[in-house]
Amino acid sequence: MFMIYLIFGTVSFVISTISLAAALWIIGEDDTDPFKNNGVGPTLTKCCCISAVQTGLSMFLPYGGLIGLIVWLGAVMVLFDKSFFGALLISLVGGIVTWGLGSFVLSMVSAAVG
């Protein structure tokens, strides 16, 4: 059972990190783009930290998904110097990217299984 949680958590963490980085890259403006201002390494490190905390909260706490969403929005606002509406737009674009990645992974798994 622990192995299933570990696999699910790892896949969730990777998809969350990729979707957050993609959303930041898609929404990025010239003056506030974290990839141009801070560099790729620090920006991906921040994305990994946010995703790790959000994934851990949503997996191990009751109502962790709601708490993780609040922490995620706050962390994006603080670490990437975004307004509330900017963080909301990033979460919307990230949700679309996550949906696309999830659909792709699901189709790959279903093709491999059956």
Buried (B, 14 or more C-beta within 10 A) or exposed (E): EEEEEEEEBEBBBBBBBBBBBBBBBEBBEEEBBBBEBBEEEEBBEBBBEBBBBBBBBBBEEEEBEEBBBEBBBEBBBEBBEBEEEBBBBBBEBBEBBBEEBBEEEEEEEEEEEE
